[in-house]
């Protein structure tokens, strides 16, 4: 996923449909977008899917007709890449200022807080192991 081109807002919307609903034909994806308030033409959705495929965010199974498109990157993979890019661009590659900015002023559920604690504990354990070696 390194060095992939950016995504337009429209391409992100189409990618969200692929994440939320799984693989589908142009028509199925168009119908899902219509349900989300996007009245795009079939050709527009087809063009957006082709762009996503060219940028390697999606792929088409051309062995079946009509073609079935699927996401080739998960939401988490894209999020991780984008956060790394933001840390590099805005924080000289340091993740801590970015993470602190994301956490400050937001409310989190008990489950989310427990997950944060586990991740921090794991990171602390990794750091102590590195210091010992």
RONU-490652 format. One line per field, with one value per residue: residue number from 0; x, y, z of N, C-alpha, C in turn. Coordinates in pm, whole numbers. Layout:
i: c(NUM, ...)
n_east: c(X, ...)
n_north: c(Y, ...)
n_up: c(Z, ...)
ca_east: c(X, ...)
ca_north: c(Y, ...)
ca_up: c(Z, ...)
c_east: c(X, ...)
c_north: c(Y, ...)
c_up: c(Z, ...)
//
This chain:
i: c(0, 1, 2, 3, 4, 5, 6, 7, 8, 9, 10, 11, 12, 13, 14, 15, 16, 17, 18, 19, 20, 21, 22, 23, 24, 25, 26, 27, 28, 29, 30, 31, 32, 33, 34, 35, 36, 37, 38, 39, 40, 41, 42, 43, 44, 45, 46, 47, 48, 49, 50, 51, 52, 53, 54, 55, 56, 57, 58, 59, 60, 61, 62, 63, 64, 65, 66, 67, 68, 69, 70, 71, 72, 73, 74, 75, 76, 77, 78, 79, 80, 81, 82, 83, 84, 85, 86, 87, 88, 89, 90, 91, 92, 93, 94, 95, 96, 97, 98, 99, 100, 101, 102, 103, 104, 105, 106, 107, 108, 109, 110, 111, 112, 113, 114, 115, 116, 117, 118, 119, 120, 121, 122, 123, 124, 125, 126, 127, 128, 129, 130, 131, 132)
n_east: c(81, 213, 302, 66, -165, -362, -709, -1016, -1306, -1537, -1439, -1369, -1622, -1730, -1550, -1613, -1863, -1786, -1642, -1841, -2052, -1935, -1807, -1928, -2135, -2124, -2381, -2498, -2340, -2391, -2664, -2645, -2511, -2704, -2892, -2761, -2792, -2668, -2711, -2579, -2493, -2486, -2258, -2087, -2036, -1915, -1683, -1560, -1508, -1329, -1120, -1048, -955, -737, -576, -520, -681, -902, -1028, -1126, -1317, -1281, -1352, -1611, -1934, -2174, -1876, -1731, -1658, -1419, -1287, -939, -791, -811, -1024, -887, -620, -595, -648, -433, -215, -277, -266, 3, 113, 13, 138, 402, 398, 298, 410, 682, 728, 677, 459, 336, 248, 38, -132, -196, -338, -557, -678, -732, -1003, -1199, -1454, -1462, -1570, -1602, -1504, -1342, -1152, -1036, -920, -731, -569, -464, -316, -131, -2, 112, 285, 454, 569, 706, 893, 1043, 1155, 1318, 1505, 1637, 1776)
n_north: c(-118, 109, 425, 462, 638, 923, 948, 1060, 1234, 1114, 867, 758, 726, 525, 320, 285, 163, -81, -183, -192, -347, -549, -735, -644, -584, -320, -214, -301, -166, 96, 108, 82, 318, 500, 454, 579, 838, 928, 1003, 904, 842, 528, 508, 686, 564, 334, 444, 548, 310, 191, 373, 332, 72, 110, 259, 68, 17, -128, -421, -595, -879, -1017, -1249, -1313, -1208, -966, -776, -821, -621, -568, -459, -402, -323, -289, -107, -54, -84, 128, 342, 320, 370, 633, 770, 737, 880, 1137, 1180, 1186, 1405, 1619, 1604, 1559, 1288, 1173, 988, 1033, 1313, 1331, 1123, 1211, 1445, 1330, 1194, 1382, 1565, 1395, 1150, 822, 482, 235, -8, 73, 226, 24, -127, 59, 72, -189, -189, 13, -105, -326, -192, -72, -300, -399, -196, -216, -467, -415, -242, -409, -577)
n_up: c(0, 14, -118, -266, -472, -369, -261, -399, -264, -367, -457, -212, -97, -259, -200, 70, 47, -64, 153, 352, 243, 101, -187, -516, -808, -1057, -1076, -831, -648, -726, -659, -380, -322, -404, -208, -5, -57, -287, -611, -842, -1184, -1361, -1523, -1399, -1150, -1244, -1360, -1129, -989, -1167, -1147, -879, -902, -1074, -905, -725, -501, -525, -693, -990, -1071, -1359, -1476, -1465, -1575, -1507, -1422, -1098, -831, -569, -257, -215, -11, 337, 563, 801, 718, 536, 706, 889, 717, 633, 877, 942, 731, 794, 1041, 957, 781, 939, 1195, 1196, 1159, 1403, 1602, 1847, 1903, 1721, 1804, 2063, 1998, 1871, 2080, 2281, 2405, 2306, 2360, 2492, 2483, 2747, 2658, 2444, 2583, 2740, 2540, 2445, 2671, 2679, 2440, 2499, 2717, 2589, 2414, 2600, 2711, 2489, 2458, 2699, 2660, 2439, 2554, 2729, 2563)
ca_east: c(0, 307, 305, -58, -219, -472, -846, -1113, -1419, -1627, -1376, -1381, -1760, -1744, -1472, -1691, -1966, -1719, -1611, -1963, -2140, -1859, -1796, -2053, -2132, -2141, -2521, -2521, -2271, -2469, -2786, -2607, -2481, -2832, -2949, -2686, -2817, -2590, -2784, -2484, -2522, -2414, -2126, -2004, -1994, -1821, -1558, -1500, -1455, -1210, -1013, -1004, -877, -610, -499, -500, -764, -1008, -997, -1244, -1311, -1326, -1387, -1757, -2006, -2093, -1759, -1755, -1551, -1397, -1180, -812, -732, -912, -1039, -778, -494, -595, -637, -295, -129, -307, -216, 149, 140, -14, 246, 523, 379, 267, 477, 819, 732, 646, 318, 280, 166, -84, -218, -246, -439, -676, -740, -778, -1133, -1293, -1505, -1445, -1645, -1520, -1435, -1235, -1047, -967, -833, -618, -479, -393, -217, -24, 74, 193, 392, 549, 641, 799, 1000, 1133, 1230, 1423, 1608, 1712, 1864)
ca_north: c(0, 220, 509, 463, 772, 960, 919, 1169, 1208, 1020, 735, 708, 681, 395, 226, 255, 65, -211, -228, -218, -446, -654, -726, -625, -534, -175, -183, -319, -57, 216, 103, 111, 462, 570, 443, 670, 975, 962, 966, 901, 757, 401, 532, 754, 462, 248, 518, 553, 176, 173, 453, 260, -44, 163, 303, -55, 11, -225, -509, -650, -1016, -1007, -1382, -1323, -1091, -845, -781, -802, -541, -588, -376, -473, -266, -279, 24, -40, -64, 264, 432, 315, 440, 776, 826, 745, 994, 1260, 1197, 1224, 1539, 1723, 1587, 1511, 1143, 1129, 952, 1076, 1434, 1300, 1043, 1298, 1532, 1249, 1151, 1497, 1620, 1294, 1056, 684, 383, 155, -108, 142, 260, -101, -162, 153, 31, -309, -149, 86, -204, -402, -103, -57, -427, -404, -100, -270, -578, -358, -184, -519, -648)
ca_up: c(0, 12, -238, -343, -490, -280, -302, -398, -176, -435, -453, -73, -77, -326, -121, 191, 10, -77, 289, 430, 181, 35, -332, -589, -946, -1067, -1044, -687, -579, -758, -578, -242, -315, -413, -74, 82, -101, -407, -733, -953, -1300, -1370, -1582, -1297, -1054, -1317, -1370, -996, -960, -1251, -1086, -758, -948, -1126, -788, -647, -381, -557, -806, -1054, -1119, -1497, -1527, -1462, -1628, -1501, -1333, -955, -770, -427, -201, -197, 109, 442, 627, 898, 645, 483, 821, 939, 620, 637, 1003, 928, 643, 869, 1140, 883, 724, 1037, 1324, 1173, 1169, 1539, 1617, 1976, 1897, 1646, 1891, 2170, 1940, 1844, 2205, 2360, 2373, 2258, 2461, 2449, 2560, 2837, 2574, 2371, 2681, 2775, 2425, 2449, 2781, 2635, 2339, 2568, 2795, 2493, 2366, 2711, 2720, 2376, 2486, 2802, 2600, 2355, 2642, 2792, 2468)
c_east: c(85, 299, 179, -106, -335, -607, -929, -1225, -1513, -1569, -1385, -1522, -1783, -1669, -1545, -1801, -1903, -1683, -1737, -2046, -2066, -1861, -1932, -2029, -2148, -2284, -2549, -2457, -2344, -2596, -2757, -2577, -2608, -2900, -2880, -2699, -2738, -2665, -2695, -2530, -2438, -2272, -2032, -1949, -1892, -1684, -1486, -1439, -1330, -1092, -958, -918, -740, -518, -470, -569, -878, -959, -1128, -1218, -1369, -1360, -1537, -1816, -2137, -1977, -1801, -1633, -1542, -1285, -1054, -735, -843, -918, -923, -644, -484, -579, -495, -202, -150, -255, -63, 188, 120, 94, 373, 514, 368, 351, 618, 832, 699, 496, 256, 199, 34, -182, -278, -356, -568, -752, -800, -914, -1234, -1337, -1497, -1525, -1548, -1441, -1319, -1119, -968, -874, -711, -517, -397, -283, -100, 62, 164, 311, 497, 631, 742, 918, 1096, 1215, 1344, 1537, 1695, 1807, 1976)
c_north: c(125, 292, 499, 606, 797, 928, 1047, 1134, 1104, 878, 674, 658, 544, 288, 188, 152, -73, -267, -273, -334, -560, -636, -709, -578, -382, -139, -196, -206, 75, 221, 134, 259, 545, 568, 534, 815, 1020, 912, 965, 807, 631, 424, 601, 653, 369, 316, 524, 418, 148, 253, 385, 140, 1, 203, 187, -54, -90, -309, -563, -794, -1014, -1143, -1404, -1195, -1079, -860, -756, -732, -571, -494, -461, -420, -257, -136, 48, -16, 78, 365, 436, 392, 591, 841, 836, 863, 1127, 1286, 1243, 1369, 1647, 1719, 1532, 1361, 1087, 1105, 1012, 1206, 1412, 1223, 1127, 1390, 1456, 1216, 1269, 1545, 1521, 1206, 915, 592, 307, 50, -45, 177, 135, -143, -71, 110, -92, -274, -74, -9, -287, -318, -84, -184, -441, -312, -154, -387, -524, -303, -293, -584, -562)
c_up: c(0, -122, -323, -357, -393, -341, -301, -300, -237, -433, -314, -45, -139, -247, 8, 163, -2, 61, 362, 373, 114, -116, -399, -730, -943, -1026, -894, -607, -603, -672, -431, -225, -323, -276, 27, 35, -222, -530, -855, -1063, -1294, -1420, -1483, -1198, -1119, -1328, -1236, -958, -1043, -1196, -961, -795, -999, -1011, -692, -510, -400, -673, -860, -1094, -1260, -1557, -1527, -1521, -1555, -1401, -1188, -895, -621, -383, -187, -78, 213, 495, 723, 830, 591, 596, 875, 847, 627, 765, 1001, 840, 715, 973, 1071, 836, 831, 1164, 1309, 1194, 1306, 1554, 1742, 1966, 1823, 1733, 2003, 2118, 1912, 1973, 2282, 2311, 2317, 2373, 2405, 2540, 2651, 2759, 2498, 2464, 2721, 2662, 2420, 2555, 2741, 2534, 2403, 2650, 2704, 2444, 2475, 2727, 2609, 2402, 2591, 2748, 2512, 2441, 2703, 2693, 2420)
//
